[in-house]
Every structure is written in structure tokens, then in C-alpha cells.
Amino acid sequence: MDSVHWHTHIAEVDWPALEHAYGDASNVPGWIEGLAGAATVEESLHELWAAVLHQGTLYDSTAPAMASIASLLGARQTADAENTAWLLLMFADAVRGYEQVELDDAETAGLVRSARDSLTGIAALVRPLIADEGPEAAAAALLQAEARPADSAALDTLAARASARPAGQVEQACVAALTTLGVDVSAALADGDPDLVMAATLARIAAGGTDTADLDALVAGWEGAVEVAPRIAFGVANLPEWLSEVNPEASAHVLAALPTPDETTISGLVDVVVGSRSNAPAAIRRLLALAALPEAMPEAMIAALRQCPPTPEVCDSLVALAERVTAGGTSAIGSSTFDTDARADSAFALLRAGDGRWARPMAQVLLTNPAARGLMVATSASGRSALGYALVREHAPSATMLIAGLRQALRQQPPADPSRDGAGHLVDLLATWPAEVAADALPEVRELLAVAPRQAAAALAAWDDTASIDRIREVSVTGDATVLLALARLTKDPDDFHRVLDADLEYQESEVLAHWADRTYPRFLDWCRSLVGKKPATSDYQRSDQITALRILAAVDSGEAATGWPVLRSIIDAGRGPIEEALGLALDWRARQLLPPATRTDFEALLADLVVTDRKDYNGPIVKTSAAAAIALLDAGLPLPDAAARIVKVVAGASTDRWARDLGFRLAERLAAAPATVRHAVATKLHSLVDRDERFDSTGDIAVEDEHALAHLRRILHDLEAA
């Protein structure tokens, strides 16, 4: 294909009528043409990846853009053929990803069908490259397997190249593509080339195969497979990770059978645990066996086991491994490096599991790690939080040994980088415990008034430590609102409270609303009205403050409910942010008859509409909104809309959403009193969620939270079926 043809391909598309992640697609042709220039190809690839295939998302411009890119690549006119081919492979991978999930949105389903259909044309456009060498030729071969069904020309081209010798990357890709398409490749393998044989083996396993001979061959030829896999499949960062993604059952068998597992193998076993309920037990058994070996690295095994469901055996192993760790280390997230300690990670996992043995390793960390003051603890597979912050979020209980450890940590010299000083978070943790429990730590907290005045002052106020009033007053001269509020809470002096309102209250509004003493003070009420304003705030935290302010105002003057209703209604109608708080306040006003009859009727109609009509943000439907509204209807003693299919969709959508799962489960629990048709439909759907192999997504450790969710779901199903 010459340049005239690929230019014609671009010109045939009405790009301004299409969209990508950042708006209309009128700039796409320029990016595609930029692939032909050495000076512009890098930027063009980035723009196309970021806009047309943003985070693997399909848009109506994606398929035509990829087809035009394929025409350019097939004409051998790109300045970077390898990465251009990579973009097409990424497109094919994104299409497969969409096809693996249930789509109830007709528009998205249409985009996926269009994208799948376009892959047939793309395969034909790049087919000439199979005669070439290099990664782009291998990619062209792999793209032939995306055309379903493949035409005879594709099969003939693949078979001819697969039999070429000497065999290399392109021949391996051809064998893999043919195997994926179900074609007999015995002729190409007749000479027994080990890499070609492994390419076929890996392709069968990637397609879901679990034949014992293939799995044993993969174990025996593991070193060769590590080299072959990136050549015959897209996105193979390492073989264990890829294997666990495409075939968890095979992965569990193979990785458990490897005689000398390395870090990537351990990581692959964790991927099996996280990705597959049915194959997790075998992977966990192997991890436990590895952890028990004398030569096992305790840090690596703690990192693996803390992501496993917290069975008694896993918890026992975490305790034993923590005893083998004697010092902390560092961990990198992106370009940043943090102080870490595997003992803290183990203790935090035990805390989440409800295992009381967590306190000992955590206290050891605080007492012996010279960087304890700034430690970051693992809270998910890839995320870390400041130690004190994470413990507050988990509602960590107090213990005498922990108080001693926290005192020791707070006496340490602060890190050279102030941003890495976690002393304030450790003080926040102490502040969650009763004054009598934390009394021994008072000297250290008082000393921190100079370094972390906000957290220290707030803690001292929470403990009603009036002996610290003078010291807090000294640091309050900076005018910081948090410190001024802590002082006022201790002195109970109206003048001190009044000074709070003179300070800069940005980002401190929630604390002021929570701790203000005289809620009838006119100036405070005027400030509350200013927070409420005339329309919903932009950010979620500001909307939460608006709701709190409305609650305070209506408690003082019931007429404020009717005045503030338009703002509250708008927050509810938008569906995002603090929807539960907003609905709770509206229900309270309704129950107390603070709203006029017409407004009550409007609220009830709004609730019904929220249940049956999705509210959306830039990510699509906000699933928690409909679930929260359905619960609110039931709380108000009102019937749910008579649409069983919609109720099932709401329950399932919320239950499978990591941000809305609690609401989905709460709604399902309430449906035990629903009509039999609704109960049975919901129970059927929930059974499918319990029986599936895929785990629920989560905000923390996926396998751990999935096990908790499953236990909860089984209790809900019992109640639904017993009703």
C-alpha cells in the first residue's frame, strides 16, 4: 500500500464528528500523519495512546483511528514501526478486556462490536509485514489471530512464515497465532525447534488449556518460556504475572511445581490468589510451604501472605515471619522512596484479620526501628500509607506495649525531609484512645506542639488536658484555625471560640462544625449559612460541610430546612459525593415534618427517580446513588419501584463496586421483606456473584476483602431464601 492509499484511508473518516478522551477527534488525523515523521512520531504515539485509547478505553474514534494507523503501518510508512504495532496490539487487548465483562450499556456494547469488526480489516492491512523481520512483523502475525474467523490468505501467510528457517521471533508469533486460531501446526514443529514448540504450548495455555502434558512441558522448559512468552503475547512484563492473568488454573499448577521459585514466581502465585477464588487454595499452600523454608526471605513472604485471605495458617505464618525480621528497609513507589518495615506490614495484616497478636510486632517496630516516626505501611498490593494514618483508619485498639512504642517513636529525631515526618499521624492515633489510656504519652504530645501543632493541640483538646492551655495559647499566635479551635475547646471561653471565626478556615470547616460549642451564636450561624450558599459546592468534602451546616441551622430554626432544601435537593439529585449524608438529613427533616407537603412529595418522587434512573459522572453511572436512594425509600416506609429487573441491577451494580459494596449489601439485606419475585431475582443474581471465580474489586487487598464480602453475601442469601 502506498502513501496515497493510507492518506485516502484517513480522509474517508469524518473525524470532527467523533470523540476521544479529551474532546472531538479533529486532531487525530494530524497525530496519525505524525507517525510518519522521525521528529513527530514519539509525540504522536503518546497523543494517540492518551486520547484515542485512554487507559484502554474505547471511543467512537478508536476503531477508525486504529484502522488508519494500520494502513500507515502496513504501508511501511511509520518512523517507529515497533511502537506503532504495539499500539495496535494494545487496542486488540483492550477489545478483549471489554469482551470479558458483562456490558449492560448499549452504546458501549456497540463500540465493542465495532472495534472487534475493525480488527479483521486491521489484520489484513498489516499482513504484508509478516514477511519482514522485527517486533512489528511479529505483532502483525499476532494480529491475524484477532480476525475471527481468519481468512485463508491469513492462514496461508502465517503457515508459510511459521515453516521458514532459521526460526526466530516472527516464526514463533506465527505458530502462536495459528495455534490460537485452532490450526494444526505439526508441520511447522516437525523439526522439533524448542522455541516453536514452546510458542505453541504457551498459546494453548493462554487460550485456557490445562492439558497436563502442556503444563509439565512448561515447567520443564521454564527458562525458555521466559524468553518466548514476550514474543508471542502482548503485555508480558514477566511470565508468572501473565500466566496468572490468562490462565489462573494453569498458573497455580505450574508455579507450585517450579523447583526454585524466585520473586516473580512468588508474585505470580499472589496474582493467582488475587485473581481466582477456585485456584487460590493451591497457590496459598505453595506460599505457606515457601514461607516455612529456612532460606525464605521473610520480607518477601510477608509481602505475599499479607495479600492472602487471613486463614489461621496464614496468620500463624505472618506472626512467625515477623519474628525473623530484625530491621526495616525502604520501598519505592514511583520516584519516591519511603521507610518501611515488614514487621509493621505483618502486624497491619493481622490487625485487619482481627488477630490480637498484631500488637506485639507493631510495638517491636515502634521500639526498635530508628525510622519508626516516618514509616509507611502496606495497605494494598501497591499502596502505602503513613503508619499512624493507616492505624486510625482501621480503628486500631490501644495496648500498653503500643503506648510505650509510640512514645519511643515520637522521641526520635524527625526525618530530614519534613514531608516524611509521620509524627502527626501517630499523635492522631493516640487521640483516638481515651485520655486515661494515653496518659503516659502526654509529655511527648506536648513537646510536639512546636513541630506538629495541629495534631498535638487537637489531641490534647480531645483528652481535655487543661494543663496544656498555656502552651497551646503560645502556639496559637500563628492564627492556625485548628490550634485556635483546640484552645477554645479547652478553655470553653466564648472569646476564644470567636477568634476561630477570624482565622483562615479553608479546609478546617469540618472540625469547626464538629466542635463548636455555642451553636446559637449568631455569627457562627451566619458562617454556616455562608457555607450552605445557594447551590452545591464543587468538591465532595465541601458538600459534606454544607449538609452538616444545614443540619445545625435547622436544629436552631426549623424554618431553615425549607430555606436550605433547594441546596440539599440539588446535592441529592446530582447523586455524587456524600449522598448518604444528604439522604439521611432529608429523611430526618421529613420525619420531623420540617418540609412543606409539596416538598415532601417532591423528595419522595426524587427518591423513586434516583432508583430507576442512573446519575452519571465522568466515569459513567454512579452505582451507589440508586442503592442509597432505594434504602432511603425503605427507611421512609415507601415501596420500591415495581421493577424487579432494575432492583437486581442496582443491587448487583453496587455490590460489585468497591466504593458502593456496603450499600449494595445493605440494600440486599433489606430486601428480605420484599415481594417473592424480587427476593428470588436478587438471590439468583447474588448466587452468581458468589459462584463466580473472579474476585470482587476492592480499595485494599483484593483477596482479603473478597473473602469478607463472600461471607457477608452468604449470610444475606440465607436470609433472602429463608424469608
N, C-alpha and C positions, 0 to 999 in steps of 0.2 A: 504494500500500500504506500503510495507516495504522499507528499505533504499536501497536495491538493485535496486528496481524499480525506485526510484527517481534519483539515480545515473545514471541509464541507460538513463533516460529522458534527463539529461544534456549531456551525452556523444553522443547522437544522433545528436546534433547540431554542425555545422562547425563554431564555434564562431569566429575564426580569419578572416573569410570571411565577417563577419557582422561588423557594426559600431554602436557606440553610440556618445554621445556629445563630447567626448574627444579623439576619435580615434577608432582603431579596438577593437572588443569586446572580445579579447582573455582573458581579465582579468575577464570577467563576471562569468565564472564557479566558480572561487575562491570566488567571493563575495557571490554567491548563497550558496555554501557549507559553507561559514562562518556564514550563518543564523542558522546553527545547533549548533554552539558553544556559550556558555554564554559569553566567553571573546571576541568574534569577532562579535556577532550579531549586536551590535549598529553601529559599523563602516561599516559593510556590508550593512545594511539598508540605511545608509547615501550614500554610494557609488552608490548603485543601484538607489536610488532616484535621485541623482545628475547627473548620467551619462546616465542611460538607460531610464529614464523618466524625463529628464532635463526640468524643468519649464513646465511640461505637454506636452512636445514634443515627437512625435513618431519617432522611428528609426527602421531600419530593424532588429535590435537586440531586440527591445522592446517586441514584441509578444512572441518570443521563450523564452525570459528571464522570462516573467510573467508566461508562461505555466510551466516552470521548477520550479519556485517559488511555484506555486500552487501545483505541485506534492509533493514538500517538506512539504508544509503546510498541505495538505490532509493526508500525512503520519504521521502527528503529530510529526515531527522531528525538528521543529524550536524552538529556545531558547526564542523567543519573538513572540508568535503566534498573539497577538493583533496587533502589528505594522506591521507584515508581511501581515496580512489580510488587514490592512489599505492601504498598498502599492498596493494590487490588486484592491481595491476599487478606489484608485486614478487613476489607469490605466483605469478602466471602465469609470470613469468620464472624463478622457482625450479623450477617443474614442467618447463619446457623444458630447464633445465640438467640435471635428473635424467635426462630422456629422451635426452639426447645422450651419455650414458655407459653402458657395459655394467654391468648390475646382476646380480650373482650371489647376492644376498641376497633370499630370497623375501619376507621381511617388508617390506623397503624397496620392492621392486617392487610389492607390494600397495598400499603407501601412495601410490606414484606413480600407479598406476591410479585409485585412489580420488580423488586430487587432480585428475587430468585429467577424470574424470567430473563432479566437482563444478563445474568451470568452465562446463559447459553451463548449469547452474542459476544460477550467478553471473551469467553473461551475460544471462540472462532477467530476473533481479532488478534489474539496473542499467539495462536497456534504456530505461526511461522517461526517464532523464536525457539521452538523446541529443537530446531536444527542447529542452534547456536551453543555456546558454552557459557558457564557462569550462573550465578544465582537467579538472574532473570529468566534464563532458559528453564531452570528447574521450577521456578514459580509458574511459568507458562504451562508446564506439564501438570502441575498440581491443580491449576485452574480448570483443566479438562475434566477433572472429577467432579466439578461443581455443575457441569451441564448435565441435566437429567431429563431424558436419557441422553447419553453421549451418542453423537452420530458416528457413522462408520469411518469417516475421514479422521476423526479424532482418535479412534481406536487404532486405526492403521498407523497413524503418525506415532502414537505412543509405543506400539509394539515394535515398530522399526527401530526407534531410538533405544528402546529397552534392550534390544539384542546387539547393539553396537558395542564394539570393544576397542580400546580398554574401557571398562565400565567405571563411571565416576558419579558425581553428584546428579547430573541430569538423568542418567540411566536409572539411578536409584529412585528419583522422583517419578519417572515414567512407570517403573514397576509398582510403586506405591499407588499411583493414580489408577492403573489398570486393576490392581487388587481391590481398591475401594469400589470400583465400578463392577466388580464381580467377574472379571475376565480371568481366564486361566493363564497364568504366567509361567507355566512349567518350561516352555521353550526358552524363555529368557533366562531361566535359572538352571538350564541344563548343565552348564559348566561348573555349577556349584560356587559361584562367586559369593563369598560370605557376606559382603555388604549388601548385595542384591537380595540374598535370602533374608537378611535381617530387615531390609526395607519392606519386603512382603509380609514378614512376621509382624512388624510394627503396624503396618496398615490394617491387618486383620484385627489386631488387638484394639486399635483406635476405632474400628467400626463396631466394637462391642464384643469381640470374640474372646472366649475364655478357654479355648482348647488347651488341654494340659500340655500337649507337645509344644505348642507355641510359647506357653508360659515358661516351661522348662528351658526352651531354647533361648528365651530372653535372659533368664538367669545365667545360663552358661555363657552366653555371648554378651554380657552386660557392657563390658568395656567398648566393644564395637558398636553396640546400640547407642551408647552415649554420643558417639561420633555421627552415626547415621540419622538419628531422630531429627536434629535441626534441619536436615536436608530434605526430609520428606513430609514435614508438617509445619504449619505456621505457628509462630509464637512459642517455640520450645526453648524457654530460658534454661531449664535443666530437665533431664529425663524423668526423675521421680515426680516432680511437680506436674509435668504434662501428663504422665501416665495416670496420676491420681485424678486429674480433671477429666480425661476422656474415658477412663475405664476403672472406676474405684475397685471393683471386684478383682480384676487382674492385678491392679497395683498392690492391693493388700497381700495377695499371694506372692507376687514377685519380690516386693520389698522385704517381706518377712523371711524370704528364703535366701537373700543375699548374705554370704558368709561374713563379710567385713563391711558393715554399713558405715557411711560417712555422714557428715552433717546434712547433705542434700537428701540422703536416704531417710534420715530421721524426719526431715522436713516433709518429705513425701508421705511418710506414714501419718504425720499430723494432718496433712491435706486429706487423706482418706478418712480420718476421724471426723474432720470438719465437714467433708462433702457427702458422706454416705452413712446413713444410720445402720444399714444392714452389714456393711463391711467394717464398721468401726471396731467391733469387739476383737477381731483378729489383729488389727493394727495396734490396738491398745495392749493386747497380750505381748506383742513383739516389743513395744516400747517399754513395758514393765520389765521384760526379760533383759533388755539392753541396760536399763537403769540399774539393775541388780549386779551387773558385771563390775568387778573391782576397778577395771580400767575406764569405766564410764566417766565422762566429763559431767559433773553434777550440774553445772550451769546450763549446758545444752539440754540435759534431760529434764531439768525443771522447766525450761522454756517450752519443751514439748508437752510434758504431762500437765502443765497448768492449763492447757487448752483442751484437755480431755474431760469427759463427764466425771464428776468427782465421786467415783465409787470408793468404797473403803480401801481397796487395794491401791488406787491412785493416791488417795490422801496419805496412806501409810508410806508410800514411796516418796511423796513430796517431803514428808517430815524427815525421813532418813537422808534424802539428798541434801536438804538444808543443813543437816548436821555436818556434812562433808565440805561445805563451803566455809572458807576461813577469811575471805576478803571480798571487797566489792570490785567493781570494774567500771567500764564505760560502754555506752551504747550510742550508736549514731542513728538519727532519723533525718534523712535528707542530708543537709550540710551541717547540721547541729549535732554536737556531742554532749551526752548527759552522763552524770554519775548514776550508777546502778548497783544493785546488789541482788544476786539470785535468791538470797535468803528472804529478802523483802518480797520478791515475786512469789516465792513459795508460800510465805505467810499470807499474802493477799489472796491467793487462790484458796487457801484453807479457810480464810475468813468468809469468802463468798460461798464456800461449801457448808458453812455452819459448823466447822470443825474447831472446837475450842483450843486445839493445840497451836493455833495460829499465833497466839500472843508471845510464845517463847522465842521462835526465830525472829519475830519482829523486834522484840526487846533486845535480842543479841545484836541485831543490825544497829539499832539506835545507840547501844552502849559501846560498840567496838568499831564501827565504821567511821573514820575521820571525816567522811563527806556526808554523813547522815543528814545533816541540816539541809542539803540540797538534792537529796535522792529523788529519782524519778522511778515510779513503779509501773510494771506492765499491767495494763488494764484491758488489752485486747491483743490480737495477734500482731498488730503493727503499731499500736498506740501506747503511749505512756503519759502519766500524769504526775504532778508533784505528790509526794508521798502523803502529806497531810490532807491535801485536797481529795485524793482517792479514798482515804480512810473516812473522811467526813461523808462522802457520797455513799459509802457502804454502811454508814451508821455504826462504825466500829465501837464496841463496848470498851469500857475502861478496865484497866488491870493495874495492880500495884507495880508490877515489873515494867509496864509501859510508861507509867509516870516517871519512874527513875530513868528510863531510856530517853524520854522526851526532854527531861531536864538536862541530861548529858548532851544531847544534840543541840539544844538551844544555847548551851555554854560554848559551843565551838566557835571558832573564828568564822565569820561569814565568807563565802566564796569571793574571789577577786572580782568576778562579774556579778553585780547586784541582781541582774535578771535571773540568776540561777540560785538565789537565796530563797529556800523554801521555809524559812523560819515563820513567816506569817501564816502559812498554811498549817504548820504544826501547832501554832497558837490557836488557830480556828478549830482544830481538832480538840484541844484541851477545853475550849469554850463550850463544846457540846456536852461536856460532862459536868455533873453537879460540883458546886464550889467545894463541898467537903471532900470530894474525891480528888480534885485537882489542887487542893490547898498547898501541897508541898511545892508545887511549881510556881507559886505566886512570885517569889523573888526573881526567877528567870523572866517571867512575863513582864514584870515591872521594869526590868532592865531593858527590855526590848522596846519600850516606849520611844526610845531615841532612834531605833532602827526600823521598826515596823509599827509606827504609832497607831495606824488604823486598827489593825488586828489586835494589838495589845490592849488598846483602850476599850474596844468592843468586848473583849474577853473579860476584862476587869469589871465592866459595867454589867455583863451577864451574871457575874458572880457577886454583884452588889458589894464590891470591895471599896467601901467608902474611905478606907485608909489611903487609897491611891488618888484621892481627889486633887490634892495639891500638885502632884506630879503630872496628872493629866491636864490640869489647868495650865501648867507651864508649857506643855507641847501644843496646847490648843491655840496658842498665839499665831500659829501659821494660818488659822482660819479654815482648816480642813473640816468639812461638814461631819464626817464620821467621828472624828475626835470630839467635836463640839457636842454632838448628839450623845456620845458616851458620857461626857461630863454632865450634861443635863439629866441623863437617866440616873446618875449617882446623886447629884445634888437635889434633884426634884425642884430646883429653883426655876420659876417661870421665866426670869430674865435670861437664864442660860438656854432655855428652850427657844426663847425669842431670837437669840443670837444665831441659832441654827438656820433660821429662815433668811438671815442676812448673808449666809455663806453661798458658795457656788454649789448647788445641789445636783448638778448634772451627774447622772449615774448613781446618785445616792438617794434618789427619791424613794425607793422601796424600803430602805432602812428607816427613813424618816416616817413614812406612813406606818410602818410596823411598830415603832417605839414612841411615837408622840404621846405625851401624857394627857393634856387637856384637849380633847377633841371638840370642844365647843368654842375654842379660841377663834375669834373672827378672822384674824389674819391667816391662821392655819387653814380655815375653811376656804378662804379666798384662794389660797395657794392650791388647795385641792381642786377648786373649780378651774383654775388655770391649767392644771394637769389634764382635766377632762376635755376642755376645749369644746369644739363644735363638730369634730369629726375624728375618726380613729387615727391614732398615731401611726407612724411609719413602721417602727420596729415592734417586735413582739413583746419585749420587756416593757416598753412604754405603754403598750395596750394593757398589759397586766397592771401597771400602775394606774391607768385610767379606771380599770374595774375596781381596784382597791379604793381609789378616791371616791368613786360613785357609791360604794358601799358605806363609806364613812359619812358622806354627805346625807344619804338617805336615812342613816341611823339618827342623825341630828334633826333633820327636817324631812318628813315623809314626802313633801312636795317635790323634793329634789329627784325622786325617782322618775316622775313624769317628765321633768325637765331634762334629765340625763338619758332618757330612753332612746332618743334618736342615735346617740353615740353608741350605746350598748347594742342596739339593734344592728347597727352597721358592722360592729365587730363580729357579732354572731353571724350575720349574713355573709360576711367575707369568708368565714369558715377556717381561717388560719390562726396560728398563734394560740393564745390562751382561751380556746373555745370552751373548755370545761369550766373555767372560772366564770366566763361570761354567762354561760347557760345556768350555772349554779346561782349567780346573782339574780338573773331574770326569774328563775323558779322561786327564789326567796321572795322577791317583790310580788310575784303572782300569788303566792300562798298568803302573804300578808295583806293582799288587796291594796297594794300601793299604786297599781296601774289602773287607769280607766278601763271600763269594759271593752271599748273598741280596741284599745292597745293589747289587752289580754287576748282577744280574738286574733289580732294580728300576730302576736307571738306564737300562738298555737298553730296558726297556718304556716308561719315561717318554719317551725319545727318539722311539720309534715313535709314541707318542700325540701328542707335540708336532707331528710331521709331519702327522698326519691330522686333528688337532682344533685349531681356531683358539683361541688365547688372545686375550682382548679387554681393552681399556681403554675409557675414556670416548669415544674416537674410533672404536671398532669393532675389528675384528681387527688384531692386531699381526703384520703380514705377515713381519717379519724373523725372528720366532721359529721358524716352521716351516722356513724356509730354513736357519737356523743349525743346527737340530736335524738336518735332512737331511744337511748337511755333516758334522756330528759322527758320525752313523751311518756314513757312508762312511769317515771318519777312523779309526773303531773297527774297520773291516773287516766291518761288518754290512750286510746288504741293506736297501734301502729298502722300505717297504711296497709290496705288489703292487697299486698303484692308479695307473695311468698318468695318468688324468684329474686326480687330486689333485696329482701331481708337477708337471704342467703348470700347474695353478692356483698352486702355491707359487712356481714359477719366474717366472711372469708377474706375480704379485702383488708379489713382491719387486723384480723388475726395473723395474717401473713406479712404485715407491715411492721418493721421493727420499732417504728415510732408510735404505732397505734395498737399494738398487740393487747395491751392491758384493757383497752376499751372494747376490742373485739371479744375478748374472753368475758368481760363483764356483761356485755350485751347477750352473749350466748347463755350465760348463767340465768339471766332474767327471762329468757325465752322458755324456761321450764314450765311457765304458766301460760304459754302461748297456745293457740289452736294446734290440734294434732298435725295438720298439714304443714304448718310452719316448723314445728318441732322436728318432724321426720325429715323434712327437706334440709334443715340446718344440720341435723345429726348425720345425714348422709354425706354432706359436704365435709364436715369435721372429721368423719371417719377417713375420708380420702386424704386429709392432711396428716392424720396420724399414721396411715398406712404407707404413705409415700417414702421413698428413700432419701429424697432431698431434705436437708435440714432447713429450719427457719433462719432467715437472716436475723442479725441482731446488732446491737450497738456495742457489744463487748465480745466475749469469747463465744463463738457460734455454737459449738457442740455443747458447752456447759449450759448456755441459756436455752438451747433447743430441748435438752433433757428436762429442764424445769417446765418448759412450755408443754411438752408431751404429758408430763404427769398431771398438769393442770387440765389439759384438754380431756384426758381420760376421766377425770372426776366430773367434768362438765357433761361428757357423753353419758356417763352413768345416770346423772340426774335427768337429762333430757329423755332418756329411754325408759326411765323408771316412772316418769310423770304420767 
